[in-house]
Amino acid sequence: MTGVGLAGVIIVGGLAGWIASLLAGQRHGLGPNLLTGVVGSFIGAVVANRLGIDILPGLASSLLVSVAGAAFLLSLLGLFRRRA
């Protein structure tokens, strides 16, 4: 997440995890949402970088990439959870 500090990472991560869990139809608490959002933002940034997508600095673009990464993470975890 470019252009945000530690507080921004926590806020964007929490929002991204919460939005992704709503999109996935799951309910999580603050901790899992925060963890999902922060890990998802890392995944989203890496994927966007590999695809050559430039992420603009700021809250909106960071949130969009984070939500996409968190949704991807939740879908991957859902695949593993169904097989177990």
C-alpha positions in Angstrom: 0.0 0.0 0.0 1.7 3.1 -1.2 1.4 6.4 0.6 -0.2 5.2 3.8 1.4 4.8 7.2 0.9 2.1 9.9 -2.4 3.5 10.9 -3.5 3.6 7.2 -2.4 -0.1 6.9 -4.6 -1.0 9.9 -7.6 0.9 8.7 -7.4 -0.2 5.1 -6.6 -3.8 6.1 -9.6 -3.9 8.5 -11.9 -2.4 5.9 -10.6 -4.6 3.1 -11.0 -7.8 5.2 -14.5 -6.8 6.2 -15.6 -6.0 2.7 -14.1 -9.2 1.3 -15.8 -11.2 4.0 -19.1 -9.6 3.1 -18.5 -10.4 -0.6 -17.7 -14.0 0.3 -20.8 -14.3 2.5 -18.7 -15.0 5.6 -18.7 -13.4 9.1 -15.5 -12.8 10.9 -14.4 -10.7 13.9 -12.1 -7.7 13.8 -8.9 -9.8 14.2 -9.5 -12.2 11.3 -10.8 -9.3 9.1 -7.7 -7.3 9.9 -5.4 -10.2 9.2 -7.2 -11.1 6.0 -7.1 -7.5 4.8 -3.4 -7.0 5.5 -2.4 -10.3 3.9 -4.8 -9.6 1.1 -3.3 -6.2 0.5 0.1 -7.7 0.1 -1.3 -10.4 -2.3 -3.1 -7.7 -4.3 -0.1 -5.5 -4.5 2.2 -8.4 -5.7 -0.4 -9.5 -8.3 -0.9 -6.0 -9.5 2.8 -5.5 -9.8 3.3 -8.7 -11.7 0.5 -7.7 -14.1 2.1 -4.3 -14.7 -0.7 -2.4 -13.0 0.4 0.8 -11.4 -1.2 1.4 -8.0 -1.8 5.1 -7.4 -0.9 6.4 -3.9 -3.8 7.0 -1.6 -6.7 5.4 0.2 -9.1 4.5 -2.6 -6.6 2.7 -4.8 -5.1 0.9 -1.8 -8.5 -0.2 -0.6 -9.4 -1.5 -4.1 -6.3 -3.5 -4.4 -6.6 -4.8 -0.8 -10.2 -5.9 -1.2 -9.3 -7.7 -4.4 -6.4 -9.5 -2.7 -8.4 -10.3 0.4 -11.3 -11.7 -1.7 -8.8 -13.9 -3.6 -7.3 -15.0 -0.3 -10.7 -16.0 1.1 -11.6 -17.9 -2.1 -8.4 -19.8 -1.8 -9.0 -20.6 1.8 -12.5 -21.7 0.9 -11.2 -24.2 -1.6 -8.9 -25.8 1.0 -11.6 -25.7 3.7 -14.1 -27.6 1.4 -11.5 -30.4 0.7 -10.7 -31.0 4.3 
